[in-house]
Amino acid sequence: MDKDKQIQKVAKLSLEKLSEDSKLVKRGLRDMNVWPKIEDIFNKLKERYQAGQIDKCIKLCLEVLHTDPNHFFTLCYYGRCLYQKGEYEKSAKYLTQCLDEESNYFFLWKFRGDCYYKLKEYEKALEDYKNSLALDPTNNATLDDIAQCSFLLGDFKNAHDYIDQAIQIENESDIPMIRKAQFFEYQEKLVDAFEQYKKTAEKFTSSEYAKKKILELSKII
């Protein structure tokens, strides 16, 4: 149940959104008074991140943090870049530093939850995802995250309840419907899984994964 590709596809989770939050923009302007060149370097950082040039992003982050170790924007990017490099514990540390300063920003709870998920600390991940959802109640990606953690912790009822909420919201991606079918598979409810994959293929006619699973399960049920 790896969410990385899904996270990249959800526009609401783009770090670009950090610069659109008025409170954080004011924070950024405050920081620019500390170091006048921060705006240019931060713009380069955003460009590199959007281009997927994570190593270059990290280099730019370190350049900023060497001068201003508490620069909020940069800490957010640095934490997320470390996650993408597989340094989950270190990423969580920096994201915690961000959350200590700004706890009302749902992206940060989501990002740290992703770190805990990768570290298989599902209870901590679940808590962070729920904090994120409280700040952004209709985020289907976070609903999916909560469903996965709940399932892995053995709470199958809540797992299905949360993924059902995600299915109601999501009209462009087959991921939540496939996730529900996967839950049924892991529970060895193969008939239910088969029917769920059929529903997925009917709604998302281009879902090759659903079609493959329908064929696979039709041979064993």
C-alpha positions as CSV (number, residue, x, y, z in Angstrom):
1,M,0.0,0.0,0.0
2,D,2.5,2.6,-1.2
3,K,1.1,6.1,-1.5
4,D,4.1,8.0,-3.0
5,K,2.8,8.1,-6.6
6,Q,-0.6,9.1,-5.4
7,I,0.8,11.9,-3.3
8,Q,2.6,13.3,-6.4
9,K,-0.7,13.4,-8.3
10,V,-2.7,15.3,-5.8
11,A,-2.5,19.0,-6.6
12,K,-3.6,20.1,-3.2
13,L,-0.5,18.5,-1.7
14,S,2.0,20.5,-3.8
15,L,4.5,22.4,-1.8
16,E,3.8,25.3,-4.2
17,K,0.7,25.9,-2.1
18,L,2.9,26.9,0.8
19,S,3.5,30.3,-0.8
20,E,-0.2,30.9,-1.4
21,D,-1.1,30.9,2.3
22,S,-1.3,34.6,3.5
23,K,0.0,33.9,7.0
24,L,3.0,32.1,5.6
25,V,3.6,34.7,2.9
26,K,3.9,37.3,5.7
27,R,6.3,34.9,7.5
28,G,8.3,34.7,4.3
29,L,8.5,38.5,4.0
30,R,9.7,38.7,7.6
31,D,12.4,36.2,6.8
32,M,13.5,38.2,3.7
33,N,14.4,41.0,6.0
34,V,16.9,38.7,7.6
35,W,18.5,37.7,4.3
36,P,17.6,39.9,1.2
37,K,18.7,37.1,-1.2
38,I,16.2,34.6,0.2
39,E,13.5,35.4,-2.4
40,D,15.7,34.5,-5.4
41,I,17.1,31.3,-3.8
42,F,13.6,30.3,-2.6
43,N,12.2,30.7,-6.2
44,K,15.1,28.5,-7.5
45,L,14.2,26.0,-4.8
46,K,10.6,25.8,-5.9
47,E,11.6,25.4,-9.5
48,R,14.0,22.6,-8.7
49,Y,11.4,20.8,-6.6
50,Q,8.8,21.0,-9.3
51,A,11.3,19.6,-11.7
52,G,12.0,16.7,-9.4
53,Q,15.6,17.7,-8.9
54,I,15.7,16.7,-5.3
55,D,19.5,16.7,-4.8
56,K,19.7,20.3,-6.1
57,C,16.8,21.2,-3.8
58,I,18.7,19.9,-0.8
59,K,21.8,21.8,-1.8
60,L,19.7,25.0,-2.0
61,C,18.0,24.3,1.3
62,L,21.3,23.8,3.0
63,E,22.6,27.1,1.5
64,V,19.6,29.0,3.0
65,L,19.7,27.1,6.4
66,H,23.4,27.8,6.8
67,T,22.5,31.5,7.0
68,D,19.0,31.2,8.6
69,P,18.6,27.8,10.3
70,N,14.9,28.7,11.2
71,H,13.7,29.8,7.8
72,F,10.2,28.2,7.8
73,F,9.6,27.8,4.1
74,T,13.0,26.1,3.6
75,L,12.5,23.8,6.5
76,C,9.2,22.6,4.9
77,Y,10.9,21.9,1.6
78,Y,14.0,20.3,3.3
79,G,11.8,18.0,5.3
80,R,9.9,16.9,2.3
81,C,13.0,16.4,0.2
82,L,14.6,14.2,2.9
83,Y,11.4,12.1,2.7
84,Q,11.8,11.7,-1.0
85,K,15.4,10.6,-0.5
86,G,14.2,7.9,2.0
87,E,15.6,9.7,5.1
88,Y,12.3,9.3,6.9
89,E,13.5,9.8,10.5
90,K,15.5,12.9,9.6
91,S,12.5,14.2,7.6
92,A,10.2,13.8,10.5
93,K,12.6,15.7,12.7
94,Y,12.5,18.7,10.5
95,L,8.8,18.6,9.9
96,T,8.3,18.4,13.7
97,Q,10.3,21.6,13.9
98,C,7.9,23.2,11.4
99,L,4.9,21.9,13.3
100,D,6.2,23.4,16.5
101,E,6.0,26.8,14.8
102,E,2.9,26.3,12.6
103,S,0.4,23.6,13.8
104,N,-2.6,24.8,11.8
105,Y,-1.2,23.8,8.4
106,F,-2.6,20.5,7.1
107,F,0.2,19.8,4.7
108,L,2.7,19.5,7.5
109,W,0.7,16.9,9.4
110,K,0.3,15.0,6.2
111,F,3.9,15.1,5.3
112,R,5.1,13.9,8.8
113,G,2.4,11.2,8.8
114,D,3.9,10.0,5.5
115,C,7.3,9.6,7.3
116,Y,5.8,7.6,10.2
117,Y,3.9,5.5,7.6
118,K,7.2,4.6,5.9
119,L,8.8,3.9,9.3
120,K,5.8,1.5,10.0
121,E,4.8,3.6,13.0
122,Y,1.2,3.4,12.0
123,E,-0.3,4.7,15.2
124,K,1.8,7.9,15.0
125,A,1.0,8.2,11.3
126,L,-2.8,7.8,11.9
127,E,-2.7,10.5,14.6
128,D,-1.0,12.9,12.2
129,Y,-3.3,12.1,9.3
130,K,-6.3,12.7,11.5
131,N,-4.9,16.1,12.5
132,S,-4.4,16.8,8.8
133,L,-8.0,15.8,8.0
134,A,-9.4,18.0,10.8
135,L,-7.9,21.0,9.0
136,D,-9.0,19.8,5.5
137,P,-12.0,17.5,5.9
138,T,-12.6,16.8,2.3
139,N,-9.1,15.7,1.3
140,N,-9.6,12.3,-0.2
141,A,-5.8,11.5,-0.2
142,T,-5.8,11.9,3.6
143,L,-8.9,9.8,3.9
144,D,-7.1,7.1,2.0
145,D,-4.1,7.5,4.3
146,I,-6.3,7.1,7.4
147,A,-8.0,4.1,5.8
148,Q,-4.7,2.4,5.1
149,C,-3.3,3.0,8.6
150,S,-6.5,1.8,10.2
151,F,-6.4,-1.4,8.1
152,L,-2.8,-2.1,9.0
153,L,-3.7,-1.7,12.7
154,G,-6.5,-4.2,12.4
155,D,-9.3,-1.7,12.5
156,F,-11.1,-3.0,9.4
157,K,-14.4,-1.3,10.1
158,N,-12.9,2.2,10.2
159,A,-10.7,1.3,7.3
160,H,-13.7,0.6,5.1
161,D,-15.6,3.6,6.5
162,Y,-12.8,6.1,5.6
163,I,-12.2,4.6,2.2
164,D,-15.9,4.8,1.5
165,Q,-15.7,8.6,2.3
166,A,-12.7,8.9,-0.1
167,I,-14.7,7.0,-2.8
168,Q,-17.6,9.5,-2.5
169,I,-15.2,12.5,-3.0
170,E,-12.9,11.1,-5.7
171,N,-14.3,11.2,-9.3
172,E,-11.0,11.3,-11.3
173,S,-8.9,8.5,-9.8
174,D,-9.6,4.8,-9.3
175,I,-7.3,4.6,-6.3
176,P,-9.9,4.7,-3.5
177,M,-12.1,2.1,-5.2
178,I,-9.1,-0.2,-5.8
179,R,-8.0,0.3,-2.2
180,K,-11.3,-1.0,-1.0
181,A,-11.0,-4.0,-3.2
182,Q,-7.5,-4.6,-1.9
183,F,-8.9,-4.5,1.7
184,F,-11.3,-7.2,0.8
185,E,-8.5,-9.3,-0.8
186,Y,-6.4,-9.0,2.4
187,Q,-9.4,-10.1,4.4
188,E,-9.7,-13.0,2.0
189,K,-13.2,-11.9,1.0
190,L,-12.5,-12.6,-2.7
191,V,-16.1,-12.4,-3.9
192,D,-16.4,-8.9,-2.4
193,A,-13.1,-8.0,-3.9
194,F,-14.2,-9.2,-7.3
195,E,-17.4,-7.2,-7.2
196,Q,-15.5,-4.1,-6.1
197,Y,-13.0,-4.4,-8.9
198,K,-16.0,-4.8,-11.3
199,K,-17.5,-1.5,-9.9
200,T,-14.1,0.1,-10.4
201,A,-13.8,-1.0,-14.0
202,E,-17.4,0.2,-14.7
203,K,-16.7,3.7,-13.3
204,F,-13.1,4.0,-14.6
205,T,-13.1,2.2,-17.9
206,S,-9.4,2.8,-18.5
207,S,-8.4,1.1,-15.2
208,E,-6.1,-1.6,-16.4
209,Y,-5.3,-2.7,-12.8
210,A,-9.0,-3.4,-12.1
211,K,-9.4,-5.3,-15.4
212,K,-6.4,-7.4,-14.5
213,K,-7.7,-8.3,-11.1
214,I,-11.1,-9.1,-12.4
215,L,-9.5,-11.7,-14.8
216,E,-7.3,-13.0,-12.0
217,L,-10.1,-13.4,-9.4
218,S,-12.5,-14.9,-11.9
219,K,-10.3,-17.9,-12.1
220,I,-10.3,-18.7,-8.4
221,I,-13.7,-17.8,-7.0
